[in-house]
Amino acid sequence: MKYLFHSIMLALLFVGGCSNKPQSTNTIIGSLIVGKWQMIEYGSGYVNALDTLGFCKNGKVDCPPEMGEFTYRLIKPDSLIIYNKGFGEQHYKILKLSNNSLIKQIRRQRIYADSIDELVNGEIEKYIRVTDR
């Protein structure tokens, strides 16, 4: 799985290198992640049909049915942080990202009000793309 991810990243870098402007890996990943994603599998088995993520180009995230103002940031080619303004943040490892598949795993959780900052080896979440960028 790790080798597949690295092979995809290498191929994307090569394709990006053929254009007039060199693109950073985060730019490539950022363009791949933009769109609406529907959860199809969760480690514990239960999947709610409403569990979707919508990543916008402006850094905002739509996370129904959750409430709050969400934003995201890619910090490495395989790391994603989703912020819930005033509440906390979740750090994810991106295990796979392609045009139609997103697989991520939570690795750290911070809840501001309770001063919780813990490393976790969380459940794997699998998504498929519902809408294009």
N, C-alpha and C positions, 0 to 999 in steps of 0.2 A: 504494500500500500504506500509506504514511504517513498519507494523508488518510483512508483507511478506518478506521484505528486511532483517529485523532482524532475521527472522526464517531461511532464506537461509544462512545468515552469520553464525548463530549458527551451522547449519548443516555442513557447510564447515569447521568450526573450529573443530567440532567433528571428521570429516573424517581426517582432517590434524593431529589431536592429536593421531590417531591410527598408524601413521607412525613412523619410527625410529627417524626422526628429527622433532622437533616441528616447525611449520610454523607460521609466523606472519600473521595477517589479511591482511596487505598490500601485502605480498608475494602471498597470495591466490588471492586477487583482481588483482594484477599485472599479474598473469598468466591467469586469465579469460579475461582481457582486451586486451591482445596481439592478434592481428589478424586484418583482414580488415572488416570494418563495413560500410554498406550502409544505408543512411538516408531513412526512409520510411514515416516519418511524422514530420512536423514542426508546431508549435503552430499556425502560421498565415496561414497555409494551403499549401503554395507553396513548392514543393520539386523538386529539380533539380536532374536528374538521375545521374549526376556526383558527387553529394555530398557524398563523402566517407571519412572515417578516417581509417588510417592504423597505428596501434600501434605496435611498434617493441620492442623486449626484451631489446634492448640497450637504451631505453628511447627516441628514435626518433619517430616522427609522420609524416605521409604522409597525407597531407590535400588538395588533388586536388579539385578544380582548383586554390586554393590559392597559392600565391608565397611566398617564404621565407624558412627559416630553422626553423623547428618546433621540439620542444621537449615536454615531459610531465613528470609530477611527481604526484604520489598519496600521499596526505598528511594525509589523514584519510581514514578509510574504505569507506566513502561516499563522499570524496572530491578529485577532480582532477584539476590540473592546466595545461593548455596548453600554452607554451611560443612560441612566434614568435620572434626569435633572433633580437634584436635591435629595434623592433617595440612595443611589448607589451605582455600582458598575459591576459588570461581569466580563471577565477575560476568557476568551475562547482560543483554542487551537483549531485552525482550519485543517482538517484531515484531507478534504478533497473539495476542489472548486472547479467546475467546468461550466459550459454554457447551460447545462440543464440539471446539474447536481451540486448540492452544497452539503457537506458533512462536517459538523463541528462538535467540539467537546469542551465543556466548561472546565477551566483550570484554576481560576481564582475568583472569589466573590468578595466584594466590599459593600457593606451597608453602613452608610455614614452615621445615621442617628444612633445606632447601637455600637459603633466603633468596632464592627466586625471586619476583619481582613484575614481571610483564610484561604489556603491552598486547598483545592479539591480535585479529585480525579472523577469528574462527573460523568453523567450519562452521555452517550453519543446521540446526537440529533441529526436526522437525515431529512433533507428537503429536496423538492423538485421545483424548477422554475415554472411559475404560472403565467407570468407576463414578461415580455421582452423589456429591455432597457428603455 
